Amino acid sequence: MQERYTKPCNDCRYRALYTAADFVPGSTASVTNLRNYTSALLVANTNNDNSSLAFTTAAPFTSSTDLHLSTGLTPTQLESGGASVGVTTDIDAHTRPGPAGSVNGGASAPDMGADEFDGVPQDLNPPSISYTPLSLTCLTTARTLSATITDASGVPTSGIRLPVLYWRVNAGAWSAATATHMGGPNYDFTFGAGVVVSDVVSYYIVAQDNAGTPNVGANPSAGAAGFTANPPAAATPPTTPSSYSIGGSLSGSFNVGTAQVYTTLTAAIAAYNTSCLTGPVTFLLTDAAYTEAAAMTINANADASATNTLTIKPTLANTTIAVTGGSATAILTLNGADFVTIDGSIGSTVNSCCPLSAATRDLTITNTNTGTSSAVVWVQTTAGANAATNNQVINCNLVGSGVTQTLFGVGSGSATISTSSLGTSNNNNSFINNNISGVQYGIYSQGASLATKNTGTIINQNIISTSANTKGGIWVGFEDAPTISCNSVSNIAQTSSPDVFGITLGMGTGVGSTTFAGNEVTNASVTNNIIGSVVNSGTFSAVGIAVASAASGTTLIANNMISGVAANGTSGDIGSVSFLVVERVQSPMFTTTPFLCKEQYLVVLLPLKHLHVWQSPTRQSRS
């Protein structure tokens, strides 16, 4: 490759000229080798350019003065070899990909370079193979995998050239399953018969195209090598093929502990993750203390339902769960799991806000990791966007490693734990009657966006007041119809950033005096909460209940007691605002009796589009 300057200059010389003869892709030897230069650009990876090519032939320009491309009927990678980057016309204003009226089989993608021309494409790439991997099954008969396989020169639809799926059981020999063409780019593969419970079936697909010299590729592709055609095959299988397990059925109540069916909670959860549910499952914790070797993840189970639930429950008072060294994520993660209940009470008392009724809290879950992006319990949408729904974390003591360390007591979001974590459709999850301490924020739940809010979240009867100097109590955003009732939030105190709050609906830590925008929460019910001692002694805001403006819906805020809100905010901050000002209360200010169920009058100062102001025994609606 060389570049010649054609404009007049005083000293026209080639500088740093790299020729094809001096280009060795797999080596950085010789200062005249272009690989030496490209490797210097990426010191950490000296193999960053092994895929480059060097050509000694001239570029196929029409002439030395006409730089339009002209390759005739000779196949070339220049035709349809580019990628769309948003440029829709070439140097002649011809449409890209194009040009219009192309007859040589191209125009499927932009041509490489500045000129769109009607060339014959040269296919040097293997087919694109995509499919949704098969998941756990209890079936021991054959299964069918559907795949989409495409290529610029086409994919065979019959005969020995058809795509092939290679599979094996455990570490056995590989077997071949030839595809059945289902029309268009769709192919089905039937395989996997003759397995038993606990077997693991591994598989991968190899396909070739219709090019004169077939291009052959695999999915998964990493590690696959030694490709041959007719039929398509790989002498070396992928390093990590796709796989699925053969599970047994699971239903009933099982003891977990020393000399029990499952000796550890980790083992019990592993059984749940790899079993087919045929009814409700209960894991009864029979030991007083569980110190697990690693953090535990409850995964999505395809059989989970309102009938096929999972409940984890202690049998002894003062039961504890911890992980050696704690967890940088969470002690228990519900990863796309549905219908899971972590119930920390040994009794059967039903929690109720008004009249007040609360179950015992006999289970303590502790995260001792000192990281600042962790939780005690975390409910998350999977990386593949599988939501976690209909779960409950109730009647537990959730303890973090300190108010400057563990981020949340319990939270719901994405697979990344942070104050900007946004879950997708984590609906109908409940956090009820938990005592939360040693964390930066008590409870957190945020949906994905205005259009994709979480729905049906319930946050009731939690105590977030045990530890001093926390940053916030209850934080929700992008939620529709959450219920936040009968919680006790106190001891919120900071000496600097961030803004602090008792309860925030959509505003997070961005509480300002000029805007009430945030992650909109609609149709919320915030009632009967006690919020006291929310203080920022630095130059930031402190708020009892903060509500971001909403474009729709009706939010009810009623019968909440707020006291002890103080701050020294500077310009742009809200110094200290309760937002809900109690005008008449029939019980003592600091009582812990259920006075909030009695008659009170509350004025809401924060503007909303629609808001109910409750004055017992009648309701008034104001806009």
C-alpha positions in Angstrom: 0.0 0.0 0.0 1.4 3.4 -0.9 0.2 7.0 -1.2 1.5 9.5 -3.7 1.3 13.3 -3.2 0.2 15.0 -6.5 0.2 18.6 -5.3 3.4 20.7 -5.8 5.7 20.7 -2.8 9.3 21.7 -2.1 10.3 18.4 -0.7 8.3 15.6 -2.2 9.5 12.4 -0.6 7.8 9.3 0.7 7.8 9.3 4.4 7.2 6.0 6.3 6.5 4.1 3.1 5.2 0.6 3.8 5.0 -1.7 0.8 3.2 -5.0 0.3 6.5 -6.8 0.2 7.3 -5.6 3.7 3.9 -6.4 5.1 3.8 -9.6 7.2 0.5 -9.9 9.1 1.7 -12.4 11.7 4.9 -10.7 12.6 6.1 -7.3 13.9 9.7 -7.9 12.8 11.4 -5.1 10.8 10.7 -1.4 11.2 9.4 -1.3 7.6 6.7 -3.9 8.4 3.3 -2.1 8.8 2.5 -4.6 11.6 5.3 -3.0 13.6 3.5 0.3 13.4 0.0 -1.0 14.1 1.3 -2.9 17.1 2.8 0.2 18.5 -0.6 1.7 18.5 -1.9 -1.0 20.7 0.9 -1.9 23.0 -1.2 -4.2 25.2 -2.1 -6.5 22.3 0.7 -7.2 19.8 -1.6 -9.4 17.7 -4.1 -6.7 17.0 -3.8 -6.8 13.2 -3.3 -10.4 12.1 -6.3 -10.3 9.9 -5.0 -7.5 7.6 -4.1 -8.3 4.0 -1.6 -6.8 1.6 -2.2 -6.6 -2.1 0.4 -6.0 -4.8 -2.1 -5.4 -7.6 -3.3 -2.0 -8.5 -6.6 -0.7 -7.2 -9.4 -1.3 -9.9 -9.9 2.3 -10.8 -11.2 3.1 -14.3 -8.0 5.1 -15.0 -5.3 7.2 -13.3 -7.6 10.2 -13.6 -11.0 8.5 -13.0 -11.2 6.9 -9.6 -14.5 5.2 -10.2 -14.3 1.4 -9.6 -14.4 -0.9 -12.6 -14.0 -4.7 -12.0 -16.2 -6.0 -14.9 -17.5 -9.5 -14.1 -14.6 -10.5 -11.9 -15.9 -11.3 -8.4 -14.6 -8.8 -5.9 -15.0 -8.2 -2.1 -15.4 -4.5 -2.9 -18.9 -5.2 -4.1 -21.3 -5.1 -1.1 -18.3 -5.5 1.2 -18.9 -2.4 3.3 -21.1 -1.7 6.3 -23.8 0.8 6.7 -22.7 3.8 8.6 -25.6 6.1 7.8 -24.2 7.5 4.5 -27.0 6.9 1.9 -25.3 8.2 -1.3 -21.8 7.9 -2.9 -19.6 10.5 -4.5 -21.9 10.7 -7.5 -25.1 11.0 -5.3 -26.0 7.4 -6.3 -28.0 5.5 -3.7 -26.1 3.3 -1.2 -26.4 0.4 -1.4 -26.7 0.4 -5.1 -26.5 1.8 -7.6 -30.1 1.6 -8.9 -30.4 -0.9 -11.7 -27.6 -3.2 -10.5 -27.7 -6.6 -12.4 -24.7 -8.5 -11.2 -26.0 -9.8 -7.9 -24.7 -7.0 -5.6 -26.3 -4.0 -4.0 -27.1 -6.0 -0.9 -24.8 -3.7 1.2 -22.7 -0.6 0.6 -19.7 -1.1 -1.6 -16.3 -0.5 -0.1 -14.9 2.9 -0.9 -16.5 6.1 -2.1 -18.0 4.8 -5.3 -21.1 2.5 -5.6 -20.6 0.3 -8.7 -22.4 -2.7 -10.2 -19.8 -5.4 -9.5 -20.1 -9.1 -8.9 -19.8 -9.9 -5.2 -17.2 -12.3 -4.0 -18.4 -14.3 -1.0 -15.5 -15.2 1.3 -17.5 -15.4 4.5 -19.3 -18.4 6.0 -23.0 -18.4 6.7 -24.5 -16.5 9.7 -26.0 -19.0 12.1 -28.4 -17.9 14.9 -30.7 -19.7 17.3 -32.1 -19.5 20.8 -30.3 -22.1 22.9 -32.4 -24.9 24.5 -32.8 -24.7 28.2 -33.2 -27.3 31.0 -35.7 -30.1 30.3 -36.9 -33.2 32.0 -37.7 -34.9 28.7 -35.5 -37.8 27.8 -36.7 -38.0 24.2 -35.4 -36.0 21.2 -35.7 -32.3 21.0 -36.0 -29.9 18.1 -33.8 -26.8 17.7 -34.8 -24.1 15.1 -32.1 -22.0 13.6 -31.9 -19.1 11.1 -29.0 -19.5 8.6 -28.2 -16.9 6.0 -25.4 -16.1 3.5 -24.8 -13.7 0.6 -24.4 -16.6 -1.8 -27.2 -18.6 -0.2 -27.3 -21.7 2.0 -28.0 -25.2 0.6 -31.5 -26.5 1.1 -31.1 -30.2 0.3 -28.6 -33.0 0.0 -25.2 -33.5 1.5 -24.5 -29.8 1.7 -27.3 -29.1 4.3 -26.3 -27.6 7.7 -25.4 -30.2 10.3 -25.8 -30.1 14.1 -23.2 -32.0 16.1 -24.2 -33.2 19.6 -23.0 -35.5 22.3 -24.0 -36.6 25.8 -21.6 -35.6 28.6 -18.1 -36.4 27.3 -19.2 -39.0 24.7 -18.6 -39.1 21.0 -20.1 -36.5 18.7 -23.1 -37.5 16.6 -24.5 -35.7 13.5 -28.0 -34.4 13.0 -28.6 -33.1 9.4 -31.0 -30.1 9.1 -34.4 -30.2 7.7 -35.0 -27.1 5.6 -38.2 -25.4 6.7 -38.3 -22.7 4.0 -36.4 -19.4 3.6 -33.5 -19.1 6.1 -35.1 -21.5 8.6 -33.7 -24.9 9.5 -34.7 -27.5 12.1 -32.5 -30.0 13.8 -33.8 -33.0 15.8 -31.4 -34.6 18.3 -30.8 -35.6 21.9 -32.7 -38.9 22.4 -31.5 -41.6 24.8 -30.6 -39.4 27.7 -31.2 -39.8 31.4 -31.6 -37.5 34.4 -28.4 -35.4 35.1 -27.0 -35.8 31.6 -25.7 -32.8 29.8 -26.2 -32.5 26.1 -23.7 -30.3 24.2 -24.2 -29.2 20.6 -23.1 -26.8 17.8 -24.1 -26.2 14.2 -21.8 -26.1 11.2 -23.0 -24.7 7.8 -21.6 -24.0 4.4 -22.7 -21.6 1.7 -23.3 -21.9 -2.1 -20.0 -20.2 -3.1 -18.0 -22.0 -5.8 -15.5 -22.8 -3.0 -17.8 -23.2 0.0 -17.2 -21.1 3.0 -17.8 -23.1 6.2 -18.5 -21.8 9.7 -19.9 -22.8 13.1 -21.9 -21.4 15.9 -20.6 -21.2 18.6 -17.4 -20.3 16.6 -14.7 -19.7 19.2 -12.2 -22.5 19.1 -13.8 -24.3 16.1 -11.3 -25.2 13.4 -10.5 -27.6 10.5 -13.6 -26.8 8.5 -14.5 -29.1 5.6 -17.5 -29.2 3.2 -20.0 -31.7 1.9 -21.2 -32.3 4.6 -20.1 -29.2 6.6 -17.9 -30.2 9.5 -15.3 -29.0 12.0 -12.4 -31.2 12.9 -12.0 -29.3 16.1 -15.3 -28.5 17.9 -15.9 -25.1 19.6 -14.3 -24.6 22.9 -17.6 -24.0 24.6 -20.6 -25.5 22.7 -24.2 -24.8 23.6 -25.6 -27.2 26.1 -28.6 -28.1 28.2 -29.2 -30.4 31.2 -31.6 -33.2 31.8 -33.3 -32.4 35.1 -35.4 -34.4 37.5 -38.7 -33.4 38.8 -39.0 -31.4 42.1 -42.0 -30.8 44.3 -42.7 -30.8 48.0 -41.1 -29.7 51.3 -37.3 -30.4 51.9 -35.2 -29.9 55.0 -31.9 -28.0 54.4 -29.1 -28.4 56.9 -26.8 -30.9 58.6 -27.7 -34.5 57.7 -30.7 -33.4 55.7 -31.8 -33.9 52.1 -29.8 -30.9 51.2 -26.9 -30.1 53.5 -26.4 -26.5 52.3 -28.7 -23.8 51.0 -26.4 -23.7 47.9 -27.2 -27.4 47.2 -30.9 -26.8 47.6 -30.9 -23.8 45.2 -28.8 -25.8 42.7 -31.5 -28.5 42.7 -34.2 -25.9 42.1 -32.2 -24.4 39.2 -31.7 -27.8 37.5 -35.1 -29.4 38.1 -38.5 -29.4 36.5 -41.2 -28.2 38.9 -44.2 -30.3 39.3 -45.7 -28.5 42.3 -44.7 -26.0 45.0 -41.3 -26.3 46.6 -40.4 -25.3 50.2 -36.9 -25.3 51.6 -37.0 -25.5 55.4 -33.8 -24.2 57.1 -33.2 -26.6 60.0 -29.8 -25.3 61.2 -29.3 -22.1 63.3 -26.5 -20.8 61.0 -25.6 -21.2 57.3 -22.2 -20.0 56.1 -22.2 -20.7 52.4 -19.0 -20.9 50.3 -20.3 -18.4 47.7 -23.1 -16.1 46.9 -26.3 -17.9 45.7 -28.3 -17.2 42.6 -31.9 -18.5 42.1 -32.3 -18.6 38.3 -35.5 -18.5 36.2 -37.2 -21.9 36.1 -39.5 -22.4 33.1 -42.0 -24.3 35.3 -42.4 -21.6 38.0 -46.0 -20.4 38.3 -48.5 -19.2 40.9 -48.8 -22.9 41.7 -45.2 -24.0 41.3 -43.7 -21.6 43.8 -40.5 -21.7 45.8 -40.4 -20.7 49.5 -37.3 -20.5 51.7 -38.2 -20.4 55.4 -36.4 -20.9 58.7 -37.6 -23.4 61.4 -35.6 -21.8 64.3 -35.6 -18.3 65.7 -32.4 -16.3 65.1 -31.4 -18.3 62.0 -28.6 -16.6 60.1 -27.3 -16.8 56.5 -24.0 -15.5 55.4 -21.3 -16.1 52.8 -17.6 -16.5 53.5 -16.1 -13.2 52.7 -19.4 -11.7 51.8 -20.4 -11.0 48.2 -19.5 -8.2 45.9 -22.9 -8.6 44.4 -25.6 -10.0 46.7 -25.9 -12.9 49.1 -29.1 -14.0 47.4 -29.8 -13.0 43.8 -33.1 -13.7 42.1 -31.9 -13.8 38.5 -35.1 -13.6 36.3 -36.7 -15.9 38.9 -40.5 -15.9 39.4 -42.8 -16.8 42.3 -40.0 -17.0 44.9 -40.6 -16.1 48.5 -37.9 -15.6 51.1 -39.9 -15.7 54.3 -37.9 -15.0 57.5 -40.6 -15.9 60.0 -41.1 -19.3 61.7 -44.7 -18.4 62.2 -47.7 -17.9 60.0 -48.9 -14.4 61.0 -50.2 -12.4 58.1 -48.7 -8.9 57.8 -51.2 -6.1 57.8 -50.8 -2.3 57.9 -54.2 -1.2 59.2 -55.0 -2.8 61.6 -51.4 -3.4 62.4 -50.2 -7.0 62.4 -46.6 -8.1 61.8 -45.0 -11.5 61.6 -41.8 -12.3 63.6 -38.4 -11.7 61.9 -36.4 -14.9 62.6 -34.0 -14.9 59.7 -31.0 -12.6 59.4 -29.1 -12.4 56.1 -25.8 -10.6 56.3 -23.4 -9.3 53.6 -20.0 -8.6 55.1 -18.3 -7.6 51.8 -17.0 -4.0 52.0 -17.7 -3.2 48.4 -20.0 -0.3 47.5 -21.9 -1.9 44.6 -23.5 -4.7 46.5 -26.8 -5.6 48.2 -28.0 -8.2 50.7 -30.8 -9.5 48.5 -31.1 -8.4 44.8 -33.9 -9.1 42.3 -32.8 -8.6 38.7 -33.8 -8.8 35.1 -31.3 -11.2 33.4 -28.8 -10.1 30.9 -31.1 -11.6 28.3 -34.0 -9.4 29.5 -35.9 -12.1 31.4 -37.8 -10.2 34.1 -38.0 -11.3 37.8 -41.7 -11.2 38.8 -44.1 -12.1 41.6 -41.3 -12.5 44.2 -41.4 -11.7 47.9 -38.7 -10.8 50.4 -40.6 -10.7 53.7 -40.0 -10.9 57.5 -36.2 -10.8 57.3 -33.4 -8.9 59.0 -31.2 -7.6 56.1 -27.8 -6.5 57.3 -25.0 -4.9 55.2 -21.4 -4.3 56.1 -21.9 -0.6 56.9 -23.6 2.6 55.8 -20.7 3.7 53.6 -20.4 0.2 52.0 -23.3 -2.1 51.1 -25.4 -0.1 48.7 -28.9 -1.6 49.2 -30.6 -3.8 51.8 -32.9 -5.2 49.1 -33.3 -4.0 45.5 -34.8 -4.6 42.1 -33.1 -3.6 38.9 -30.8 -4.9 36.1 -27.9 -7.3 36.4 -25.7 -4.4 37.6 -26.2 -3.2 41.1 -26.0 0.6 41.2 -28.1 3.7 41.8 -28.8 3.8 38.1 -29.8 0.2 37.7 -32.9 -0.2 35.6 -34.8 -3.5 35.5 -37.2 -4.4 32.7 -40.7 -5.4 33.8 -39.8 -6.7 37.2 -43.5 -6.7 38.1 -45.4 -7.6 41.3 -42.5 -7.9 43.6 -43.0 -7.3 47.4 -40.7 -6.2 50.1 -42.6 -6.4 53.4 -41.8 -6.4 57.1 -38.0 -6.3 56.8 -35.6 -4.7 59.3 -32.8 -3.2 57.2 -29.5 -1.9 58.6 -25.9 -1.3 57.7 -26.6 -0.1 54.1 -26.5 3.1 52.2 -30.1 2.8 51.0 -32.8 0.6 52.4 -35.0 -0.5 49.5 -34.6 0.3 45.8 -36.7 -0.5 42.8 -36.6 1.0 39.3 -38.1 0.0 36.0 -36.6 0.5 32.5 -38.2 3.7 31.2 -41.3 5.8 30.9 -42.8 3.3 28.5 -41.6 0.2 30.4 -42.3 0.8 34.1 -42.4 -1.9 36.8 -45.9 -2.5 38.0 -47.4 -3.7 41.3 -44.4 -3.2 43.5 -45.3 -3.4 47.3 -43.1 -1.9 50.0 -44.8 -2.2 53.3 -44.0 -2.3 57.0 -40.2 -2.1 56.7 -37.9 -0.6 59.3 -35.1 1.4 57.9 -34.0 3.3 61.0 -31.6 1.0 62.9 -28.4 2.4 61.5 -27.3 6.0 61.8 -26.0 8.0 58.9 -27.7 6.2 56.0 -28.3 8.1 52.8 -31.9 7.2 52.0 -34.8 5.0 52.9 -37.0 3.9 50.0 -36.1 4.7 46.4 -38.4 3.9 43.5 -38.4 5.1 39.9 -40.2 4.3 36.6 -42.9 2.5 38.5 -46.6 2.3 38.0 -49.0 1.7 40.9 -46.4 1.0 43.7 -47.7 0.7 47.2 -45.5 2.2 50.0 -47.2 2.0 53.3 -46.5 1.7 57.1 -42.7 1.9 56.8 -40.5 3.5 59.4 -37.6 5.5 58.0 -35.2 7.5 60.2 -31.6 8.2 61.0 -30.9 9.5 57.5 -27.9 11.8 57.9 -25.1 13.1 55.7 -22.5 15.9 56.1 -22.1 16.4 52.3 -23.3 15.0 49.0 -25.7 13.4 48.1 -29.1 14.9 48.8 -30.9 12.8 51.4 -34.5 11.5 51.5 -36.9 9.4 53.5 -38.9 8.2 50.5 -38.3 9.3 46.8 -40.7 8.6 43.9 -38.6 9.2 40.8 -36.3 11.9 42.0 -33.4 9.9 43.5 -30.7 12.0 44.9 -31.2 14.8 42.4 -33.5 17.0 44.5 -33.4 20.6 43.3 -35.4 23.8 43.8 -35.9 24.5 40.1 -37.1 21.2 38.6 -39.1 18.2 39.8 -38.3 16.0 36.8 -37.1 12.5 37.3 -37.9 8.8 36.6 -41.7 9.2 36.6 -43.7 7.2 39.1 -47.5 7.0 38.4 -50.5 6.0 40.4 -48.6 5.5 43.6 -50.1 5.0 47.0 -47.8 6.4 49.8 -49.7 6.1 53.1 -49.2 5.7 56.8 -45.4 6.0 56.8 -43.3 7.4 59.7 -40.3 9.5 58.5 -38.1 11.2 61.1 -34.6 12.7 61.2 -33.7 13.3 57.6 -30.7 15.6 57.8 -27.9 16.9 55.6 -25.7 19.2 57.6 -23.7 20.1 54.5 -24.8 22.3 51.5 -27.3 19.8 50.0 -31.0 19.0 50.2 -33.0 17.0 52.7 -36.5 15.8 51.9 -39.0 13.7 53.7 -41.0 12.6 50.7 -39.9 13.6 47.2 -42.1 13.1 44.2 -41.0 13.7 40.6 -43.6 15.3 38.3 -45.8 12.9 36.4 -47.4 13.4 33.0 -50.3 11.1 33.8 -52.0 9.0 36.5 -53.2 9.8 40.0 -51.0 9.5 43.1 -52.3 9.2 46.6 -50.2 10.5 49.5 -52.0 10.4 52.8 -51.5 9.9 56.6 -47.8 10.1 56.7 -45.9 11.6 59.6 -42.7 13.5 58.8 -40.5 15.2 61.4 -36.9 16.2 61.9 -36.1 17.2 58.2 -33.2 19.6 58.2 -30.5 20.8 55.8 -28.4 23.8 54.8 -28.9 23.7 51.0 -27.2 26.4 48.8 -28.6 27.9 45.6 -30.3 25.2 43.5 -31.0 23.0 46.5 -34.1 22.6 48.6 -32.9 23.3 52.1 -35.2 21.1 54.1 -38.7 20.2 53.0 -41.0 17.6 54.4 -43.4 18.1 51.4 -46.1 16.6 53.6 -47.0 18.9 56.6 -49.0 17.4 59.4 -51.7 19.9 60.6 -53.6 17.7 63.0 -52.5 14.5 64.6 -54.5 12.7 67.3 -51.6 10.7 68.9 -48.2 11.7 70.3 -45.6 12.8 67.7 -43.1 10.0 68.3 -45.3 7.1 69.3 -44.8 3.7 67.6 -48.4 2.8 68.0 -50.5 2.6 64.8 -51.7 6.2 65.1 -51.3 6.7 61.4 -54.5 4.7 60.8 -56.4 7.4 62.7 -57.7 10.7 61.5 -55.1 13.2 60.2 -54.9 16.0 57.7 -52.0 16.4 55.3 -51.1 19.1 52.9 -48.9 18.2 49.9 -46.7 21.1 48.7 -45.0 19.4 45.7 -47.0 20.0 42.5 -48.3 16.9 40.6 -50.6 16.7 37.7 -53.1 14.7 39.7 -53.0 14.2 43.5 -55.4 12.9 46.1 -55.2 14.7 49.5 -56.8 12.5 52.2 -58.8 13.9 55.1 -60.4 11.2 57.1 -63.2 10.2 56.7 -63.7 11.9 53.3 -61.5 12.1 50.3 -60.8 15.2 48.3 -59.3 15.3 44.8 -57.2 18.3 43.8 -55.2 19.0 40.6 
